[in-house]
Amino acid sequence: MAGDLPRSVNPGANAKPGGHYSHGTVANGFVFVSGQLPIARDGTKLNGASFADQARQVLANVQAVLEAAGSGVDRLVQVRVYVDDVANWPEFNTIYAQWAGASRPSRAVVPTGALHYGFKIEVEAVAAV
């Protein structure tokens, strides 16, 4: 809906944002998902968990934001993945392919070195509403 004011999305399935931002913002027919970290709904930081467990939690967080915005994985347009070590990319790609199914949005991987709180992965996304 062009011209509408942006709308914040903070689903109850995600922990409260840790700063001055929303988990997602809906504007002009899209939902912009803020970088999601491996933090469980209750606020537990999974920084000590395996890469696979962290990746699954991040993708669950992304999916919760998409669904709360009236979108879904099948409506993804672009996904950006930050990993602390590019060696984790093959494992992430396998987990991501299972999660995304037939959806094949544009995607980028950005090796970063250390991430906030010692996490191994962060994912942000854009989807159509």
Backbone torsions as a table, in degrees:
resi	resn	phi	psi	omega
1	MET	NA	90.1	-178.3
2	ALA	-55.4	139.3	177.3
3	GLY	90.8	-14.9	178.2
4	ASP	-72.5	150.0	176.3
5	LEU	-69.8	146.0	176.1
6	PRO	-58.3	147.8	-179.4
7	ARG	-122.8	129.9	178.8
8	SER	-79.3	147.9	178.4
9	VAL	-129.2	119.8	176.7
10	ASN	-136.0	84.6	-175.7
11	PRO	-65.8	148.3	177.1
12	GLY	-65.9	-16.4	178.8
13	ALA	-75.4	-10.6	-179.7
14	ASN	-111.5	152.3	173.5
15	ALA	-62.7	155.4	177.2
16	LYS	-57.8	138.5	177.4
17	PRO	-53.4	142.7	-176.6
18	GLY	-88.1	7.1	-179.5
19	GLY	-156.8	-164.8	-177.9
20	HIS	-86.9	75.8	179.6
21	TYR	-161.7	170.2	174.0
22	SER	-110.5	154.6	175.9
23	HIS	-63.7	-30.0	177.6
24	GLY	-153.0	158.6	175.6
25	THR	-134.2	128.4	176.8
26	VAL	-98.4	127.6	178.5
27	ALA	-156.9	136.4	173.3
28	ASN	51.9	39.2	175.2
29	GLY	84.5	7.9	179.5
30	PHE	-128.3	156.2	168.8
31	VAL	-115.7	128.8	178.9
32	PHE	-105.0	113.6	-176.6
33	VAL	-93.5	120.4	177.0
34	SER	-61.4	158.8	176.7
35	GLY	-52.8	121.2	-179.3
36	GLN	-100.8	131.5	179.0
37	LEU	-105.2	164.6	178.8
38	PRO	-77.1	75.2	177.8
39	ILE	-122.4	125.1	-179.0
40	ALA	-72.2	164.8	-178.2
41	ARG	-52.1	-38.2	-177.7
42	ASP	-80.9	3.8	178.8
43	GLY	93.6	-1.8	179.0
44	THR	-66.1	124.7	177.4
45	LYS	-85.2	124.5	-176.8
46	LEU	-91.4	34.3	-176.9
47	ASN	-65.7	-19.7	176.8
48	GLY	-93.3	-2.7	-177.8
49	ALA	-79.7	165.5	177.7
50	SER	-64.5	161.9	177.4
51	PHE	-58.0	-44.0	-178.6
52	ALA	-59.9	-44.9	179.4
53	ASP	-64.9	-39.9	177.1
54	GLN	-63.4	-43.5	-179.5
55	ALA	-62.8	-43.9	179.6
56	ARG	-62.8	-40.1	179.1
57	GLN	-66.0	-43.1	178.9
58	VAL	-60.0	-46.4	-179.6
59	LEU	-66.2	-36.0	175.1
60	ALA	-63.6	-39.1	177.7
61	ASN	-64.5	-44.1	177.5
62	VAL	-59.7	-47.3	-178.4
63	GLN	-61.4	-40.0	178.7
64	ALA	-61.8	-40.4	178.3
65	VAL	-66.4	-45.5	179.2
66	LEU	-56.8	-49.2	-176.9
67	GLU	-66.1	-38.6	178.4
68	ALA	-65.1	-25.7	179.6
69	ALA	-87.3	-3.6	-177.5
70	GLY	86.3	23.1	-179.6
71	SER	-120.6	-159.1	178.2
72	GLY	-175.1	172.9	-179.1
73	VAL	-57.5	-35.3	-178.8
74	ASP	-70.4	-7.2	-179.3
75	ARG	-110.9	9.3	178.3
76	LEU	-60.9	141.6	177.7
77	VAL	-110.7	-42.4	-176.4
78	GLN	-149.9	140.4	178.4
79	VAL	-132.3	133.7	175.7
80	ARG	-120.8	127.8	-175.5
81	VAL	-116.7	123.8	176.1
82	TYR	-104.1	125.7	178.7
83	VAL	-125.0	144.6	-179.4
84	ASP	-72.2	-22.2	-178.2
85	ASP	-148.2	122.4	-178.0
86	VAL	-61.5	-16.9	176.2
87	ALA	-63.6	-21.0	177.6
88	ASN	-80.2	-8.8	-174.7
89	TRP	-59.1	-47.4	-179.2
90	PRO	-58.2	-41.6	178.8
91	GLU	-64.3	-43.0	178.4
92	PHE	-62.4	-43.8	-177.4
93	ASN	-58.1	-38.5	178.4
94	THR	-66.1	-47.4	179.3
95	ILE	-63.3	-43.4	-179.3
96	TYR	-62.5	-43.6	-179.2
97	ALA	-61.4	-39.6	177.1
98	GLN	-65.9	-41.9	-178.7
99	TRP	-68.7	-45.4	-174.4
100	ALA	-78.6	-23.8	180.0
101	GLY	59.9	-128.3	-177.2
102	ALA	-76.1	-14.0	-179.8
103	SER	-69.1	130.5	-179.6
104	ARG	-134.7	67.9	179.3
105	PRO	-70.6	165.6	172.1
106	SER	-61.8	152.8	-173.4
107	ARG	-152.8	148.8	175.3
108	ALA	-135.7	149.4	171.9
109	VAL	-115.9	135.4	-179.2
110	VAL	-126.1	102.9	175.0
111	PRO	-68.4	129.9	-171.6
112	THR	-119.7	-17.5	-165.2
113	GLY	80.0	-155.4	-175.2
114	ALA	-58.5	136.3	175.1
115	LEU	-106.6	166.6	-179.5
116	HIS	-51.6	138.5	178.7
117	TYR	62.3	12.1	-178.7
118	GLY	79.0	16.5	177.3
119	PHE	-68.0	158.4	-179.0
120	LYS	-100.6	-11.5	-173.5
121	ILE	-155.9	148.4	171.5
122	GLU	-145.4	141.4	-178.1
123	VAL	-132.9	134.4	171.0
124	GLU	-124.1	158.9	-173.8
125	ALA	-154.8	161.5	171.9
126	VAL	-129.9	135.9	179.3
127	ALA	-140.4	154.6	171.3
128	ALA	-75.2	147.2	178.1
129	VAL	-94.0	NA	NA
